[in-house]
Amino acid sequence: MDYEDCREFAERLDRDDPLARFRDRFEFPAERDGLKAVYFCGNSLGLQPKLAAQYVQEELSEWARHGVDGHFHGRRPWVSYHRNATAALASLTGAKPSEVVAMNTLTVNLHVLMTSFYRPDGRRRKLIIESTAFPSDRYAAASQIRLHGGDPGADLLEWRPREDRLLYMDDLAGLLQREGDQVELLLLPGVQYYSGQALDMRAICALVRDHGCKVGFDLAHAIGNVTLDLHEWGPDFAAWCSYKYLNGGPGAIAGAFVHERHLAPGRVEQLLGWWGNDEATRFEMRDEFDPAPGAEVFQLSCPPVLSFAPVLASLEIFEEAGLPRLIEKSRRLTGYLEWLVERRCGDRIGVITPAAERGCQLSLVARDPGMEARRVFDRLAQLNVIGDWREPDVIRLAPAPLYNSYSDVFECAGRLQQALEDA
């Protein structure tokens, strides 16, 4: 696409954008010093859908009207509330409905799933993560190793990025060539949180199968952001949160995927809880566990309905907008932002996120040795550009296609230029 560095060009793109109407369905932060908010932080916390308040109020009304009977009566009975998200989550992840379930929060789900799929035995005791993994994933992986009597210093292996801060499949292949017969599990991201690089999950799954290992994905930065085809790719499991691109709100219920090859009774051992018991016999209070079908067997407790309701509101918007159209707009937004950054900021700011392997996020770094990137970020915040900072030197900006516009991109580039001059 041929871009232009003028507001009229951005406004023309907005007028022609078939997704522009969805912007009005979200709440934006307030103006600051006369500047409207440019909210490019959907990779950390998505904006609130206006429909969310209605959905929460509906459940409060059901509680007031029915009391405990709200589990079985009302518009969306609570006993099966999680199933209201199943079709949308299956669509967003490229899974069968039986392979996905909304439950818990992200790190809880990683622990629940690793309990089933990290079973070190004999020589196979090692677990691979990327060296720049989000801290919570590292903590979870290391603690799983310790729980099995291992030593993270010896059993936690790292796939390391190169000098450009990106991960390369050749390096992972080499690591597995050296260590694969001792590796039990790989826990990797779909999109790397720091660089914004979207990994080739299909290739990773194929490579892992060749070495007889298991693989799970943390899709926190991938779901609602990039194309997923989990059933076809065949990872053993995946987990995600719902408060980033899915706009479910802080602490929103998360989700999990387990491939159908593991879902026949007795195929894997899992932690058990009441809500993983089949709904038909759950309230018979049997001593013997009666497994629910599909991934629902991994549920432990009833879902937190009041924090689930905003997720349903956002998923309804996703289904209407359509992920393919969102991804196409995402490419245009990030392409325009990268072009403007290169044009306005020259050699002072660089983008480390690869154009061919990304979703909504661009990770910016300072190229000028004398410039303090943190000062630039702080000045951007004063100019009401809401992105986020990741140590030691990355400014993350994520124009989300559901609610961000090309005019937002143009405005962000201008304020970034001003922040550079002021810093």
Order of alpha helices (4+ residues) and beta strands (2+ residues): alpha-beta-beta-beta-alpha-alpha-beta-alpha-beta-alpha-alpha-beta-alpha-beta-alpha-beta-alpha-beta-beta-alpha-alpha-beta-beta-alpha-beta-beta-beta-alpha
